[in-house]
Amino acid sequence: MNAAIAFLRSSQRLTGRAPEGDIAPQHWSGGPIRCEDCAHASLRARDGDQGCEPGHACMQDVYARRIDRFFRWHPQLADQHLSHPYFEVRAIAARHASVFRLGGLLTDPDETVRMQVALRTSPAQLDRLAHDPHREVRLRVAQRIAVDRLAALRSDCDYGVREVVAQRLPLALLPTLACDPERSVRKIVAQRLQMPALLQMLRDPDPEVRRVVAEGLPAPLLDSLATDSDWRVRWEVARRGGQVVLARLVNDLDCEVRQMARSRLAPAPLAEVPHG
């Protein structure tokens, strides 16, 4: 038995530098870590981030943080482990592997792996993940897919995905999300829509969306929202509206709306003329 293997079996080294109170080193399949069975056993003889260390940087550990440290120290080894049986190893290796090797993971059985692929694979490959069963994967697709491919995600079942789509969709297609069933999606649409397309959202069923509409409408068109049923919408009208609209709101039922309208109608104080 050579000196390197004897060194690996040292009980003192196997405890590693795991922080006090951290979980003990454990093989991803259960049981103790046996460095002598690892393909990278020779690394144990190296110092610092040139080597590896159970309890601190180890690709055989069950603990993702230790696996991640191992591949940050040795990114050149990532390509070798894209088919590893433990999903955490595959997912973390995918962060460092060559992008040309990621295609085989597009259909990986674990969503954690596919999420990492969605973050790094080429935009041309993302279409294959656009209908992934896991929302976190589709969210990352929506964030990175080419803008001209976003339209396919407008009807995604998850509103979070549709929010990202609403943030990135070209303005010409944005009106197609103006009737989305989720308020948060419609708010994003209202924030981005330009005139005259914004007019179609004047009668949105949610007052918070109508308030956003009131923020974006040209002041001369705010009259149509001066009688809105929600005080927040009328307050926004009072904040931005012209004199005619303000005159209608000075006696509004809501005190906040009345105060805003009256403060804007009040004549500005005359500048004090210095005496010579």
ZAMARGU-4260 file (C-alpha; in steps of 0.2 Angstrom, whole numbers, plus 5000, padded with zeros to 4 digits):
<rodrens>
0) 5000/5000/5000 | 5008/5017/4995 | 5010/5032/5006 | 4996/5042/4998 | 4982/5029/5002
5) 4988/5027/5020 | 4987/5046/5021 | 4969/5045/5014 | 4964/5034/5028 | 4970/5045/5042
10) 4956/5047/5054 | 4962/5065/5058 | 4961/5070/5040 | 4944/5062/5037 | 4936/5074/5050
15) 4941/5088/5038 | 4937/5106/5042 | 4918/5104/5044 | 4912/5119/5055 | 4907/5115/5073
20) 4889/5109/5073 | 4889/5105/5054 | 4883/5088/5048 | 4896/5075/5048 | 4904/5069/5032
25) 4892/5056/5024 | 4893/5047/5007 | 4878/5052/4996 | 4872/5034/4996 | 4873/5032/5015
30) 4887/5027/5026 | 4905/5033/5028 | 4915/5041/5014 | 4929/5030/5008 | 4942/5040/4999
35) 4951/5025/4993 | 4936/5021/4982 | 4935/5038/4974 | 4941/5041/4957 | 4950/5057/4963
40) 4958/5049/4978 | 4975/5056/4972 | 4969/5074/4976 | 4970/5071/4994 | 4988/5072/4994
45) 4987/5090/4988 | 4986/5106/4999 | 4972/5118/5000 | 4960/5121/4985 | 4972/5110/4974
50) 4966/5095/4983 | 4950/5089/4992 | 4945/5086/5010 | 4930/5076/5017 | 4919/5087/5028
55) 4924/5102/5018 | 4926/5099/4999 | 4921/5082/4993 | 4911/5076/4978 | 4906/5060/4986
60) 4897/5069/5001 | 4878/5070/5003 | 4880/5088/5007 | 4878/5100/4992 | 4889/5114/4999
65) 4904/5102/5000 | 4901/5095/4982 | 4900/5113/4976 | 4916/5118/4984 | 4924/5103/4976
70) 4919/5108/4959 | 4923/5126/4962 | 4941/5120/4966 | 4941/5108/4951 | 4929/5114/4937
75) 4939/5104/4924 | 4932/5088/4932 | 4914/5093/4930 | 4912/5085/4912 | 4916/5068/4919
80) 4901/5068/4932 | 4886/5074/4922 | 4879/5056/4923 | 4883/5053/4941 | 4869/5044/4950
85) 4867/5057/4963 | 4857/5072/4957 | 4866/5085/4967 | 4882/5080/4959 | 4875/5081/4942
90) 4867/5098/4946 | 4882/5106/4953 | 4893/5098/4939 | 4882/5107/4927 | 4886/5124/4934
95) 4904/5121/4928 | 4904/5109/4914 | 4906/5114/4896 | 4890/5121/4888 | 4892/5109/4874
100) 4890/5094/4886 | 4873/5100/4893 | 4862/5094/4880 | 4861/5077/4888 | 4854/5084/4904
105) 4839/5093/4895 | 4829/5077/4900 | 4837/5073/4916 | 4824/5065/4929 | 4828/5078/4942
110) 4822/5096/4941 | 4836/5103/4951 | 4848/5097/4936 | 4836/5104/4923 | 4836/5121/4932
115) 4855/5122/4931 | 4854/5117/4912 | 4841/5131/4909 | 4853/5144/4917 | 4867/5139/4906
120) 4862/5130/4890 | 4862/5140/4874 | 4845/5150/4870 | 4843/5138/4855 | 4841/5124/4867
125) 4828/5132/4878 | 4813/5128/4868 | 4815/5110/4874 | 4813/5116/4892 | 4798/5128/4888
130) 4785/5115/4894 | 4795/5107/4908 | 4784/5100/4921 | 4792/5110/4935 | 4789/5129/4937
135) 4806/5133/4942 | 4813/5127/4926 | 4801/5136/4916 | 4804/5152/4925 | 4822/5151/4920
140) 4818/5148/4903 | 4806/5163/4902 | 4821/5174/4909 | 4833/5168/4896 | 4824/5162/4880
145) 4825/5173/4865 | 4812/5187/4865 | 4805/5181/4848 | 4801/5164/4857 | 4792/5171/4872
150) 4775/5171/4865 | 4774/5152/4867 | 4775/5155/4886 | 4760/5167/4887 | 4748/5154/4892
155) 4759/5145/4905 | 4749/5138/4919 | 4760/5147/4932 | 4757/5166/4935 | 4776/5168/4940
160) 4781/5162/4923 | 4768/5174/4914 | 4775/5188/4925 | 4792/5186/4917 | 4784/5185/4900
165) 4775/5201/4903 | 4791/5210/4908 | 4800/5204/4892 | 4787/5202/4879 | 4788/5215/4864
170) 4776/5229/4866 | 4767/5224/4850 | 4762/5208/4858 | 4759/5214/4876 | 4740/5218/4874
175) 4737/5199/4872 | 4741/5198/4891 | 4729/5213/4896 | 4716/5200/4901 | 4727/5188/4910
180) 4718/5180/4925 | 4731/5185/4937 | 4731/5203/4944 | 4750/5204/4946 | 4753/5200/4927
185) 4740/5213/4922 | 4749/5226/4933 | 4765/5223/4924 | 4756/5224/4907 | 4748/5241/4913
190) 4765/5248/4918 | 4772/5244/4901 | 4758/5247/4889 | 4758/5263/4879 | 4744/5273/4872
195) 4732/5270/4864 | 4734/5251/4869 | 4733/5256/4888 | 4715/5262/4885 | 4709/5244/4884
200) 4713/5242/4903 | 4702/5257/4909 | 4689/5245/4915 | 4700/5231/4923 | 4691/5222/4937
205) 4705/5225/4949 | 4707/5243/4957 | 4725/5241/4959 | 4727/5238/4940 | 4716/5253/4937
210) 4727/5263/4948 | 4742/5258/4938 | 4732/5263/4922 | 4729/5280/4930 | 4748/5282/4933
215) 4751/5280/4914 | 4736/5289/4906 | 4739/5306/4898 | 4732/5319/4911 | 4718/5325/4899
220) 4711/5307/4898 | 4710/5305/4917 | 4692/5311/4918 | 4686/5293/4914 | 4693/5287/4930
225) 4687/5302/4941 | 4671/5292/4947 | 4680/5275/4949 | 4673/5265/4964 | 4690/5264/4972
230) 4698/5278/4982 | 4715/5273/4977 | 4711/5276/4958 | 4703/5293/4962 | 4718/5298/4972
235) 4729/5295/4958 | 4717/5305/4947 | 4718/5319/4959 | 4737/5318/4960 | 4739/5320/4941
240) 4722/5327/4934 | 4719/5344/4927 | 4708/5358/4934 | 4692/5352/4928 | 4694/5334/4936
245) 4701/5342/4952 | 4685/5352/4953 | 4675/5336/4953 | 4686/5328/4967 | 4686/5342/4980
250) 4671/5335/4988 | 4675/5317/4985 | 4668/5305/4998 | 4686/5300/5003 | 4696/5312/5014
255) 4713/5307/5006 | 4706/5311/4988 | 4698/5327/4994 | 4714/5333/5002 | 4725/5329/4987
260) 4712/5338/4975 | 4711/5353/4987 | 4730/5355/4989 | 4732/5355/4970 | 4718/5368/4968
265) 4725/5379/4981 | 4733/5395/4974 | 4752/5395/4976 | 4758/5408/4989 | 4764/5424/4981
270) 4783/5426/4981 | 4788/5440/4994 | 4794/5455/4985 | 4810/5462/4994 | 4809/5480/4999
275) 4822/5491/4992
</rodrens>
